[in-house]
């Protein structure tokens, strides 16, 4: 599933019923919380589309930015910072094939770090 995907697409990709998806998203919204201004990091998706707030980032996103010009041309400091973000196999908590929507990301992450 991709950012901005509709709720039905998300439920299908996660292989869960719609009520389960809604419940999981609500729990995730509470877990993520709000910024200092009280805005949710996972705003309600009243239009059927969910997006994390721009303030939400990931180690993967930061790693991609550090080596955005290519690993072979990245400054040594960027490579060191990128490798500092690596703490094991990507998405290691999911069995291969468990999160079909994440397989492409998992492969990209492994290839980038190798």
C-alpha positions as CSV (number, residue, x, y, z in Angstrom):
1,X,0.0,0.0,0.0
2,X,1.3,3.5,-0.8
3,X,1.0,6.9,0.9
4,X,-2.4,8.3,0.0
5,X,-3.9,4.9,-0.8
6,X,-7.6,4.6,-0.2
7,X,-8.9,2.8,2.9
8,X,-10.2,-0.1,0.8
9,X,-6.8,-0.6,-0.8
10,X,-5.1,-0.5,2.6
11,X,-7.5,-3.2,4.0
12,X,-6.9,-5.4,0.9
13,X,-3.1,-5.0,1.1
14,X,-3.1,-5.8,4.8
15,X,-5.5,-8.6,4.3
16,X,-7.8,-7.5,7.1
17,X,-11.5,-6.6,7.3
18,X,-12.4,-2.9,7.1
19,X,-13.5,-2.8,10.9
20,X,-10.1,-4.3,11.8
21,X,-8.3,-1.7,9.6
22,X,-10.2,1.1,11.2
23,X,-9.4,-0.2,14.7
24,X,-5.7,-0.6,13.9
25,X,-5.5,2.9,12.4
26,X,-7.2,4.4,15.5
27,X,-4.7,2.6,17.7
28,X,-1.8,3.8,15.5
29,X,-3.2,7.4,15.6
30,X,-3.3,7.3,19.4
31,X,0.2,5.8,19.6
32,X,1.7,8.4,17.3
33,X,0.1,11.2,19.2
34,X,0.2,14.9,18.3
35,X,2.7,17.7,17.8
36,X,3.1,20.7,20.1
37,X,0.2,22.4,18.4
38,X,-2.1,19.5,19.0
39,X,-2.2,18.3,15.3
40,X,-2.3,14.5,14.9
41,X,0.8,12.9,13.3
42,X,-1.8,10.7,11.6
43,X,-4.7,13.0,10.7
44,X,-8.2,11.7,10.1
45,X,-8.7,10.6,6.5
46,X,-12.2,11.8,6.0
47,X,-11.7,11.7,2.2
48,X,-10.8,8.0,2.4
49,X,-7.0,8.7,2.1
50,X,-4.5,8.5,4.9
51,X,-1.2,10.4,5.1
52,X,1.3,10.8,7.9
53,X,2.1,14.4,8.8
54,X,5.1,15.9,7.1
55,X,6.9,15.9,10.5
56,X,6.9,12.1,10.6
57,X,10.0,10.6,9.1
58,X,11.8,7.3,9.1
59,X,15.3,6.1,9.2
60,X,14.9,4.8,5.7
61,X,13.9,8.2,4.5
62,X,16.9,9.8,6.2
63,X,19.2,7.1,4.8
64,X,17.9,7.8,1.3
65,X,18.5,11.5,1.7
66,X,22.1,10.9,3.0
67,X,23.0,9.0,-0.2
68,X,20.6,10.7,-2.6
69,X,23.4,11.3,-5.2
70,X,24.4,7.7,-5.1
71,X,26.4,5.6,-2.7
72,X,29.5,5.8,-4.8
73,X,29.5,9.6,-4.8
74,X,28.2,10.3,-1.2
75,X,30.6,12.0,1.2
76,X,32.2,9.7,3.7
77,X,30.4,11.5,6.6
78,X,27.1,10.8,4.9
79,X,27.9,7.1,4.4
80,X,28.9,6.8,8.1
81,X,25.7,8.6,9.2
82,X,23.7,6.3,6.9
83,X,25.2,3.2,8.3
84,X,24.6,4.4,11.8
85,X,20.9,4.1,11.0
86,X,21.2,0.4,10.2
87,X,20.3,-1.8,13.1
88,X,19.6,-5.1,11.5
89,X,17.5,-6.6,8.7
90,X,14.8,-4.2,7.4
91,X,11.3,-5.1,8.6
92,X,12.7,-8.0,10.5
93,X,9.6,-8.4,12.6
94,X,7.6,-9.5,9.6
95,X,8.1,-12.9,8.0
96,X,9.0,-12.8,4.3
97,X,5.7,-12.5,2.4
98,X,3.7,-11.4,5.5
99,X,3.5,-7.8,4.4
100,X,3.2,-8.1,0.6
101,X,3.1,-4.3,0.3
102,X,6.5,-4.0,2.0
103,X,8.4,-6.6,0.0
104,X,9.7,-4.1,-2.6
105,X,10.8,-1.7,0.2
106,X,12.6,-4.6,2.0
107,X,14.5,-5.5,-1.1
108,X,15.4,-1.9,-1.9
109,X,16.7,-1.4,1.7
110,X,18.8,-4.6,1.6
111,X,20.3,-3.7,-1.8
112,X,21.1,-0.1,-0.7
113,X,23.0,-1.2,2.4
114,X,24.9,-4.1,0.7
